[in-house]
Amino acid sequence: MTVYLVGAGPGTADLLTMRAARLLATADVVIFDRLVGDEITDMIAPWAQRFDVGKDPNGRSVSQVAINDLLVTCGQLDQTVVRLKGGDPYVFGRGGEEAIALQAHGIDVEVVPGISSAIAGPASAGIPVTHRGVAPGFTVLTGFQASAAKARIDWDAAAKLGTTLVILMGAASATTIRHSLLAGGAPPDTPVAVVSYATTERQTVTRIELEDLGSAPIVNPAVIVVGPAASLDLARFRSSERDSAAPILSPIGPKDTTA
Ligand SMILES: C[S@@+](CC[C@H](N)C(=O)[O-])C[C@H]1O[C@@H](n2cnc3c(N)ncnc32)[C@H](O)[C@@H]1O
């Protein structure tokens, strides 16, 4: 008995991994959540049982306990079960909790990594999260923390890291994030990019400075990118705009299949 914890990527179907697509086409049961769009759920085999645990028929979300119970029940069947989650299952996806719940019931878990919005969000806005001389690393943080959270973020430390900060689930607390980073010593003019619906047709990118973060509502889902790299916009390059037609590297030609 194996349950596949599968990352669906940031939204658009052609950013699914090939393994994820193969599992969707063959699974008997697929349990998916809110950030997985129709383009991807349409790839589920027609005979498969589908569970949308993002919301119930009344528009309420399903509790994590109920999801874990459903996973365990399905995982005990002699069927291929896919738990499909937005982005990567282990980046703020509660995939770890689901894996622990399954393993506690003797059910094997196989993880299929997905492209996280933490990477795809900045990249689709033309922001390299690391960049020589600009950003020596990147730090992925949640902007949402339950007041009882055991591991709390030290925003003072985050403000001083010198890495690009990539903040998920921060739309509702953007003002608090701004205050926390400014209090930690981040310059008010630190570049910020807000990328909503990254990689999808609805993608928008808003570039502001830290002192303005939270002054306008942010469309969810959104990734907030903070740091000098956020001022870069390398998505706009078009080869037709290049000065020289000379290739940077010579092609090595097609693979020889005659041998
Ligand atoms: C519960 S977390 C899940 C993250 C997911 N596991 C991942 O790796 O991308 C949900 C948050 O991910 C971010 N997110 C997910 N998909 C996004 C997208 N297409 N564009 C922008 N942000 C996205 C938002 O910050 C959203 O609030």
The ligand as an SDF file (V2000), in Angstrom:
LIG
                    3D

 27 29  0  0  0  0  0  0  0  0999 V2000
   -0.3800   26.5100    1.5640 C   0  0  0  0  0  0  0  0  0  0  0  0
    0.8920   27.2990    0.6700 S   0  0  0  0  0  0  0  0  0  0  0  0
    1.3140   26.0100   -0.4150 C   0  0  0  0  0  0  0  0  0  0  0  0
    2.6320   26.2270   -1.1120 C   0  0  0  0  0  0  0  0  0  0  0  0
    2.9520   25.1340   -2.1160 C   0  0  0  0  0  0  0  0  0  0  0  0
    3.1320   23.8720   -1.4680 N   0  0  0  0  0  0  0  0  0  0  0  0
    4.1770   25.4800   -2.9610 C   0  0  0  0  0  0  0  0  0  0  0  0
    5.1900   24.7880   -2.8560 O   0  0  0  0  0  0  0  0  0  0  0  0
    4.0820   26.4040   -3.7590 O   0  0  0  0  0  0  0  0  0  0  0  0
   -0.0450   28.3940   -0.3170 C   0  0  0  0  0  0  0  0  0  0  0  0
    0.7300   29.6310   -0.7010 C   0  0  0  0  0  0  0  0  0  0  0  0
    1.6170   29.3440   -1.7780 O   0  0  0  0  0  0  0  0  0  0  0  0
    1.7540   30.4910   -2.5980 C   0  0  0  0  0  0  0  0  0  0  0  0
    1.3450   30.1340   -3.9600 N   0  0  0  0  0  0  0  0  0  0  0  0
    0.9550   28.9490   -4.3980 C   0  0  0  0  0  0  0  0  0  0  0  0
    0.7190   28.9620   -5.7160 N   0  0  0  0  0  0  0  0  0  0  0  0
    0.9700   30.2170   -6.1270 C   0  0  0  0  0  0  0  0  0  0  0  0
    0.9400   30.8870   -7.3840 C   0  0  0  0  0  0  0  0  0  0  0  0
    0.5900   30.2600   -8.5140 N   0  0  0  0  0  0  0  0  0  0  0  0
    1.2790   32.1880   -7.4430 N   0  0  0  0  0  0  0  0  0  0  0  0
    1.6500   32.8500   -6.3230 C   0  0  0  0  0  0  0  0  0  0  0  0
    1.7030   32.2680   -5.1070 N   0  0  0  0  0  0  0  0  0  0  0  0
    1.3800   30.9750   -5.0090 C   0  0  0  0  0  0  0  0  0  0  0  0
    0.9020   31.5750   -1.9710 C   0  0  0  0  0  0  0  0  0  0  0  0
    1.7190   32.3170   -1.0920 O   0  0  0  0  0  0  0  0  0  0  0  0
   -0.1130   30.7580   -1.2170 C   0  0  0  0  0  0  0  0  0  0  0  0
   -0.6850   31.5010   -0.1630 O   0  0  0  0  0  0  0  0  0  0  0  0
  1  2  1  0
  2  3  1  0
  2 10  1  0
  3  4  1  0
  4  5  1  0
  5  6  1  0
  5  7  1  0
  7  8  2  0
  7  9  1  0
 10 11  1  0
 11 12  1  0
 11 26  1  0
 12 13  1  0
 13 14  1  0
 13 24  1  0
 14 15  1  0
 14 23  1  0
 15 16  2  0
 16 17  1  0
 17 18  1  0
 17 23  2  0
 18 19  1  0
 18 20  2  0
 20 21  1  0
 21 22  2  0
 22 23  1  0
 24 25  1  0
 24 26  1  0
 26 27  1  0
M  CHG  2   2   1   9  -1
M  END
$$$$
